[in-house]
Amino acid sequence: MRFLDIRARMLLAALLPVTLVAVLLSSVFLAGRYVDLDDAHQQRARSLARQLASASEYGLFSANTGSLQSIAAGALREPDVRSVLILDAQGQTLAVAGWTGQVVLPALGTQEQHWVDSRTGHDLLVQPVSPSQLQLDDLFEGRARADTGDAPPLGHVVMEVSRAGVVSRSQNMLALGLAVTLGGLLFGSVLAVRIGRGVIRPILRVSRMIERIGAGELSLRGEVRPDDPLRDLQQGLNQMAEHLQQGRDELERRVALATAELRTKKEEAETATRAKSRFLAAASHDLRQPIHALGMFVARLAQLPHDRETRHLIGNLEASVRAMQDLLDALLDISRLDADAVRVQRQPVPLAPLFEQLRGALMPVATDKGLRLRVRDSALWVQSDPTLLHRILLNLVSNALRYTGHGGVLVGCRRSRGGSHLWIEVWDTGVGIPAEHQQDIFREFYQIGNPERDRSKGLGLGLNIVDRTARLLGHELKLCSVPGHGTRFRLELPLAPAGDLQALMAATEQPQQVDDVRGLRILVIEDDRQSA
């Protein structure tokens, strides 16, 4: 559309001055010609009226009505003469030709009169017939004298002249002027179009070339013609395209080198990460048994009678062993997640035993800190991995107890608004998390308000494990916290399908309960000699 606009603008720029000049000249010429035609018409009408007056002088003087009628009838043969009326000095009609009698004549005098009838548009002329000035010879005085007196007119000649001839000639002249003007405009238009093509076509060619270069065809080159008005622009455009192509090739080469280098470094980093993950997994797994044995020994040692100072040392030892166990568990989880060694096994999971495990595992911790731990039971089933879900909730509740100084922690669940999902929420009355830290707490080893790295507040791995495990399961985890009031974590899980749940409950056998284990043999297998 913009190319058509360019054509229209160039055509307008070429034709507008020509049109204005042609119209102005034609208007001036026609106006002058109209004035000339009108002047010629009036002069001719006056001349005819004077000739009729001169020819009617003898007839009026002699009252020869026949002669006057012949003169009036002869005047009608002149073009544009419509009627002739000859009056005597008293205004009586002596001869008439073509007169309708509908025109009211003014008072007749000694001067010529000329006006236009508003009803017919014809010119009306009144010409007085004055007697001729004769030289008289006085025989007695011996010299000639002229009659210089103002003799009254012998009569008047009234002539009606039509302006149809003037109008016709004016129309013909107007048509001729318009034809000449239109012919000039047509010639100018053709000339402007032909000249404009020599400019528009190179512009269109350059514009299309720019569009193709902008689309990525940097190898495109335009033809440089000697007669091209945009020759310099075409050469500059070709040079620009060549520079752009060279720059793109160089950039692609650098990007390829950088990509290869980054790929190599990425592979090296992934190899190192996998090696680190394997090492941490192996080390954590191998250390868990000795640490577990150490915990059992410390627990047994605590059961023996000791003095006050020794019991205090044993308590510190128990805390250290527990922190070491938590560290190994966290490192093992992190290494398994880094190595993509976690296998998800989704199945219907009942929440009641899961909540009971949380209550049994963390109630002593809450009691030791003087906190209230409330876990609301639920008979609902969700679709998830039971082991990973238990690990998520255990980390969330442990983290809530760790950062809550007074009050308590609440664990509960409720259906979502749609009814197809379940929200498991963990509420605490702790210090809260500022808004600027709510995204950072899910990073590894990130802690708020623990610059001294107090191990009793954890290592900053729990929430990272929770976030990564939730994303692995496809469960949405949301955080809402107000500093000084507490924090709420919400985990959204799909409810277990009713059909799968019924089949699972029907296939589940009731376990045999043993109330008395006396007389039974219990087998424990342990591959660590020290633990055994």
C-alpha positions in Angstrom: 0.0 0.0 0.0 2.9 2.4 0.7 4.2 1.9 -2.8 0.8 3.0 -4.2 1.0 6.0 -1.9 4.4 6.9 -3.3 3.0 6.7 -6.9 0.0 8.8 -5.9 2.2 11.4 -4.2 4.6 11.7 -7.1 1.7 12.0 -9.6 0.1 14.6 -7.4 3.3 16.6 -7.1 3.7 16.5 -10.9 0.1 17.3 -11.8 -1.0 19.7 -9.1 1.1 22.7 -10.3 0.2 22.0 -13.9 -3.5 21.7 -13.1 -3.5 25.0 -11.1 -1.7 26.9 -13.8 -3.9 25.4 -16.6 -7.1 26.3 -14.6 -5.9 29.7 -13.8 -4.8 30.5 -17.3 -8.0 29.1 -18.8 -10.1 31.1 -16.3 -8.3 34.4 -17.1 -8.5 33.7 -20.9 -12.2 32.7 -20.8 -13.1 35.7 -18.5 -11.3 38.1 -21.0 -13.1 36.4 -23.9 -16.4 36.7 -22.2 -15.9 40.4 -21.7 -14.8 40.8 -25.4 -17.9 39.0 -26.6 -20.2 41.1 -24.5 -18.5 44.3 -25.6 -18.7 43.3 -29.2 -22.4 42.3 -28.8 -23.2 45.7 -27.3 -21.3 47.6 -29.9 -23.0 45.7 -32.7 -26.4 46.3 -31.1 -25.7 50.0 -30.8 -24.5 50.2 -34.4 -27.6 48.5 -35.7 -29.8 50.8 -33.6 -28.0 53.9 -35.0 -28.2 52.6 -38.5 -32.0 52.0 -38.1 -32.4 55.5 -36.6 -30.4 57.0 -39.5 -32.5 55.1 -42.1 -35.8 56.0 -40.4 -35.1 59.8 -40.4 -36.7 60.4 -43.8 -39.7 58.2 -43.2 -40.3 59.9 -39.8 -39.9 63.3 -41.4 -42.3 62.5 -44.2 -44.5 60.2 -42.2 -43.9 57.4 -44.7 -45.1 54.4 -42.7 -44.5 52.0 -45.6 -40.8 52.9 -45.8 -40.5 52.6 -42.0 -42.2 49.2 -42.0 -39.8 48.0 -44.7 -36.9 49.2 -42.6 -38.2 47.4 -39.5 -38.8 44.2 -41.4 -35.4 44.4 -42.9 -33.7 44.7 -39.5 -35.2 41.4 -38.4 -33.0 39.6 -40.9 -30.0 40.5 -38.9 -28.8 37.8 -36.5 -30.0 38.1 -32.9 -32.5 40.9 -33.7 -35.9 39.8 -32.3 -38.1 42.8 -32.7 -38.1 46.5 -33.9 -40.4 49.3 -33.0 -40.4 52.7 -34.6 -42.2 55.6 -32.8 -42.9 59.2 -33.7 -42.1 62.1 -31.6 -45.3 61.7 -29.7 -44.6 58.0 -29.0 -47.1 56.7 -31.5 -46.2 53.5 -33.2 -45.5 54.0 -36.9 -43.8 50.6 -37.7 -43.4 47.4 -35.9 -41.8 44.0 -36.6 -41.7 41.1 -34.2 -42.8 43.2 -31.3 -44.8 41.4 -28.6 -45.8 44.5 -26.7 -44.9 42.9 -23.3 -42.1 45.3 -22.5 -42.8 48.5 -20.6 -40.9 51.3 -22.3 -39.3 54.0 -20.2 -39.8 57.7 -20.7 -38.3 58.6 -24.1 -35.7 61.3 -24.3 -32.9 62.6 -26.4 -30.3 60.1 -25.1 -29.6 56.6 -26.0 -30.9 54.0 -23.6 -29.8 50.4 -23.1 -31.0 47.9 -20.5 -31.5 44.1 -20.1 -35.0 42.8 -19.7 -35.1 40.7 -16.5 -37.9 38.5 -17.8 -36.4 37.5 -21.2 -32.8 38.3 -20.7 -32.7 40.3 -24.0 -31.0 43.6 -24.6 -33.4 46.6 -25.3 -32.0 49.7 -27.0 -33.8 53.0 -27.5 -32.2 55.2 -30.1 -33.6 58.7 -30.8 -33.9 59.8 -34.4 -32.4 63.3 -34.6 -32.8 65.5 -37.6 -29.7 66.0 -39.7 -27.7 69.3 -39.3 -28.0 71.2 -42.6 -25.9 74.2 -43.8 -28.3 77.0 -44.8 -27.2 79.7 -47.4 -28.6 83.1 -46.7 -29.0 84.9 -50.0 -29.5 88.2 -48.4 -26.6 88.0 -46.0 -24.2 86.5 -48.5 -22.9 83.8 -46.2 -23.8 80.3 -44.9 -25.0 79.7 -41.4 -25.5 76.4 -39.6 -28.6 75.5 -37.7 -27.1 74.9 -34.3 -30.2 74.7 -32.3 -31.1 71.6 -30.3 -33.9 70.3 -32.5 -36.2 67.7 -30.8 -36.0 64.1 -32.1 -38.2 63.1 -34.9 -39.0 59.8 -33.2 -37.4 56.8 -31.6 -36.3 53.3 -32.7 -36.7 50.5 -30.1 -34.8 47.3 -30.9 -34.8 44.0 -28.9 -31.6 42.0 -29.4 -31.2 38.4 -28.1 -28.1 37.3 -26.2 -28.4 33.7 -27.4 -25.5 34.1 -29.9 -23.2 35.5 -27.1 -24.2 32.6 -24.8 -23.6 30.0 -27.5 -20.2 31.4 -28.4 -19.4 31.6 -24.7 -20.4 27.9 -24.2 -18.3 26.9 -27.3 -15.4 28.8 -26.0 -15.8 27.2 -22.5 -16.0 23.7 -24.1 -12.9 24.5 -26.1 -11.1 25.8 -23.1 -12.0 22.7 -21.0 -11.0 20.4 -23.8 -7.6 22.1 -24.1 -7.2 22.0 -20.3 -8.1 18.4 -20.1 -5.9 17.5 -23.0 -3.0 19.3 -21.3 -3.7 17.5 -18.0 -4.0 14.1 -19.8 -0.7 14.8 -21.6 0.9 15.9 -18.3 -0.5 12.8 -16.5 0.9 10.4 -19.1 4.2 12.3 -19.1 4.3 12.2 -15.2 3.5 8.5 -15.1 6.2 7.7 -17.6 8.7 9.8 -15.8 7.6 8.5 -12.4 8.1 4.9 -13.5 11.8 5.6 -13.9 11.9 6.6 -10.2 9.2 4.3 -8.7 10.6 1.1 -10.2 14.1 1.5 -8.7 12.5 2.5 -5.3 10.3 -0.7 -5.4 13.3 -2.8 -6.4 15.4 -1.4 -3.5 12.5 -1.7 -1.1 11.9 -5.4 -2.0 15.6 -6.1 -1.7 15.6 -4.5 1.8 12.7 -6.7 2.8 14.4 -9.8 1.6 17.6 -8.9 3.4 15.6 -8.2 6.5 14.1 -11.7 6.2 17.6 -13.2 6.3 18.7 -13.4 2.6 22.0 -11.7 3.2 23.6 -13.2 0.1 21.2 -11.2 -2.1 22.8 -8.5 -4.3 21.0 -6.0 -6.5 21.9 -5.1 -10.1 23.5 -1.8 -10.5 22.5 -0.1 -13.7 24.2 2.9 -15.3 20.9 4.7 -15.9 19.5 3.9 -12.5 18.6 7.2 -10.6 19.3 5.3 -7.3 22.6 3.8 -8.5 24.5 5.1 -5.4 21.8 3.8 -3.1 21.9 0.4 -4.8 25.7 0.2 -4.4 25.5 1.2 -0.8 22.8 -1.4 -0.1 24.9 -4.2 -1.7 27.9 -3.2 0.4 25.7 -3.2 3.5 24.4 -6.7 2.7 27.9 -7.9 2.2 29.0 -6.5 5.5 26.0 -8.0 7.2 26.7 -11.4 5.7 30.3 -11.3 6.8 29.2 -10.2 10.3 26.6 -13.0 10.5 29.1 -15.6 9.3 31.6 -14.4 11.9 29.0 -14.4 14.6 27.9 -17.9 13.6 31.5 -19.0 13.8 31.9 -17.5 17.2 28.6 -18.9 18.4 29.6 -22.3 17.2 32.9 -22.1 19.0 31.3 -20.8 22.1 28.6 -23.5 22.0 31.2 -26.2 21.5 33.2 -24.9 24.4 30.1 -24.6 26.6 29.0 -28.1 25.6 32.4 -29.4 26.6 32.3 -27.5 29.9 28.8 -28.6 30.5 29.7 -32.2 29.9 32.7 -31.8 32.3 30.5 -30.2 34.9 27.8 -32.9 34.5 30.5 -35.6 34.8 31.9 -34.0 37.9 28.4 -33.6 39.3 27.6 -37.2 38.6 30.9 -38.3 40.2 30.1 -36.1 43.2 26.6 -37.4 43.5 27.8 -41.0 43.3 30.5 -40.3 45.9 28.0 -38.6 48.2 25.5 -41.4 47.7 28.1 -44.1 48.4 29.6 -42.2 51.3 26.2 -41.4 52.8 25.0 -45.0 52.4 28.2 -46.5 53.8 28.2 -44.0 56.8 24.6 -44.6 57.7 25.2 -48.0 59.3 28.1 -46.9 61.5 26.2 -43.8 62.5 23.2 -45.8 63.2 25.3 -48.2 65.3 26.8 -45.2 67.1 23.3 -43.9 67.9 22.3 -47.3 69.3 25.4 -47.4 71.5 24.8 -43.8 72.7 21.1 -44.7 73.4 22.2 -47.7 75.4 24.8 -45.7 77.2 22.2 -43.2 78.2 20.2 -45.9 79.8 23.0 -46.7 82.3 23.3 -44.9 85.6 25.7 -41.9 85.4 26.5 -38.8 87.3 25.1 -35.5 86.3 28.1 -34.3 84.3 28.4 -37.6 82.4 24.7 -37.5 81.6 25.1 -34.0 80.2 28.0 -35.1 78.0 25.9 -38.1 76.8 23.0 -35.7 75.9 25.4 -33.6 73.8 26.7 -36.7 72.1 23.1 -37.8 71.3 22.4 -34.3 69.7 25.6 -34.6 67.7 24.7 -38.1 66.5 21.2 -36.9 65.6 22.6 -34.0 63.6 25.0 -36.2 61.8 22.2 -38.6 60.9 20.1 -35.7 59.6 23.1 -34.5 57.5 23.7 -37.9 56.0 20.0 -38.3 55.2 19.9 -34.9 53.5 23.1 -35.5 51.5 21.8 -38.9 50.4 18.5 -37.3 49.2 20.3 -34.5 47.4 22.8 -36.9 45.7 19.9 -39.2 44.6 18.0 -36.2 43.2 21.1 -34.9 41.4 21.8 -38.3 39.9 18.2 -38.8 38.8 18.2 -42.0 40.8 14.8 -41.3 42.4 12.2 -43.5 40.8 8.6 -42.4 41.3 6.0 -45.0 42.0 2.6 -43.4 42.0 -0.2 -45.3 43.8 -3.1 -44.6 46.0 -1.8 -43.5 49.4 -3.9 -43.3 52.6 -3.3 -40.2 54.6 -4.2 -41.7 58.0 -1.1 -43.9 58.5 1.1 -41.2 57.0 -0.1 -38.6 59.5 0.2 -41.2 62.3 3.9 -41.7 61.3 4.5 -37.9 61.4 2.9 -37.7 64.8 4.9 -40.5 66.2 8.2 -39.3 64.8 8.0 -35.6 65.6 5.8 -35.4 68.7 8.9 -35.9 71.0 10.7 -33.1 69.2 7.8 -30.8 69.7 7.4 -31.8 73.4 11.1 -31.1 74.1 10.7 -27.6 72.7 7.5 -27.0 74.5 5.4 -26.7 71.3 2.0 -28.1 70.4 2.0 -30.4 67.4 -1.5 -31.1 66.1 -2.0 -33.5 63.2 -5.6 -33.7 62.1 -6.5 -37.2 60.9 -8.0 -37.8 57.5 -9.6 -40.8 55.8 -8.9 -39.6 52.3 -6.5 -41.2 49.8 -4.3 -39.4 47.4 -2.4 -40.4 44.2 1.4 -40.1 45.0 4.5 -41.9 46.0 4.2 -42.8 49.7 7.9 -42.7 50.4 8.6 -39.4 48.7 5.4 -37.9 50.1 6.4 -38.9 53.6 9.8 -37.4 53.1 8.2 -34.1 51.9 5.9 -33.8 54.9 8.6 -34.9 57.4 10.9 -32.1 56.1 8.1 -29.5 56.2 7.0 -30.3 59.7 10.6 -30.6 61.0 11.5 -27.3 59.5 8.4 -25.7 61.1 9.3 -27.1 64.5 12.9 -25.9 64.1 12.0 -22.3 63.4 9.1 -22.0 65.9 9.9 -20.7 69.3 6.5 -20.6 70.9 3.0 -21.7 69.9 2.8 -24.8 67.8 2.5 -26.5 64.4 -0.7 -27.7 62.7 -0.9 -30.3 59.9 -4.2 -30.7 58.2 -5.8 -31.3 54.8 -8.9 -30.2 52.9 -10.4 -30.6 49.4 -9.6 -28.0 46.8 -12.4 -25.8 45.3 -12.8 -28.1 42.3 -13.0 -31.2 44.5 -10.5 -33.3 42.4 -7.5 -32.3 44.4 -6.4 -32.2 48.1 -4.5 -29.6 49.9 -2.1 -30.7 52.7 -1.2 -27.6 54.7 1.5 -27.1 57.4 0.9 -24.1 59.6 3.3 -22.7 62.2 3.5 -19.7 64.5 7.2 -19.1 63.9 9.2 -16.0 62.9 7.9 -15.9 59.4 9.7 -15.4 56.1 10.1 -11.9 54.5 8.8 -11.6 51.0 12.3 -10.9 49.5 13.5 -14.3 50.8 10.5 -16.4 49.9 12.1 -17.5 46.6 15.6 -18.0 47.9 14.8 -20.4 50.8 14.4 -23.2 48.2 18.0 -23.0 47.2 20.7 -25.3 48.6 22.3 -24.3 52.0 20.2 -21.0 52.1 19.2 -20.0 55.6 17.6 -16.9 57.1 18.8 -15.6 60.5 21.5 -18.2 61.0 24.9 -16.4 60.2 26.6 -18.5 62.9 25.6 -21.7 61.0 24.0 -23.2 64.1 23.6 -26.9 63.3 20.5 -27.1 65.5 18.7 -25.0 62.8 19.6 -27.5 60.1 21.8 -27.1 57.0 19.5 -25.3 54.6 18.8 -28.4 52.5 15.4 -29.4 53.7 13.3 -27.0 51.7 15.4 -27.6 48.6 14.7 -31.3 48.9 11.0 -30.6 49.4 10.8 -28.4 46.3 12.7 -30.7 44.0 10.8 -33.8 45.2 7.4 -32.0 44.8 8.3 -31.0 41.2 9.4 -34.5 40.6 6.0 -35.8 41.7 4.2 -33.1 39.9 2.7 -31.6 43.1 2.3 -27.9 43.4 3.9 -26.3 46.4 2.9 -22.8 47.6 4.2 -20.6 50.4 2.4 -17.9 52.3 4.2 -16.2 55.2 3.9 -13.0 57.3 7.0 -12.0 59.3 6.3 -12.2 63.0 3.1 -14.2 62.6 4.1 -17.5 61.0 4.2 -19.5 57.7 1.9 -21.8 55.8 3.1 -24.4 53.2 0.5 -25.9 50.9 1.0 -29.0 48.9 -1.6 -29.8 46.3 -2.1 -33.5 45.4 -4.7 -35.3 43.2 -7.2 -37.5 45.0 -7.0 -41.2 44.3 -9.6 -42.4 41.7 -12.5 -44.2 43.3 -12.2 -47.3 41.1 -8.5 -47.8 42.0 -9.2 -47.2 45.6 -11.9 -49.8 45.8 -9.8 -52.4 44.0 -6.8 -51.7 46.3 -8.9 -52.0 49.5 -10.5 -55.2 48.3 -7.1 -56.7 47.5 -5.5 -55.7 50.8 -5.5 -58.4 53.4 -5.7 -57.6 57.0 -2.3 -58.2 58.6 -2.1 -60.7 61.4 -1.7 -58.9 64.7 0.6 -60.5 67.3 0.0 -59.2 70.8 2.4 -61.5 72.6 5.9 -62.1 71.1 7.0 -64.5 73.8 8.3 -67.7 72.4 8.8 -66.3 68.9 12.1 -66.2 67.2 13.0 -62.8 65.5 15.7 -62.7 62.8 17.8 -59.6 62.3 20.3 -59.4 59.5 23.2 -56.9 59.7 26.3 -56.8 57.5 28.2 -54.5 59.8 30.2 -56.4 62.4 30.4 -53.4 64.7 26.7 -52.9 64.6 26.1 -56.5 65.3 
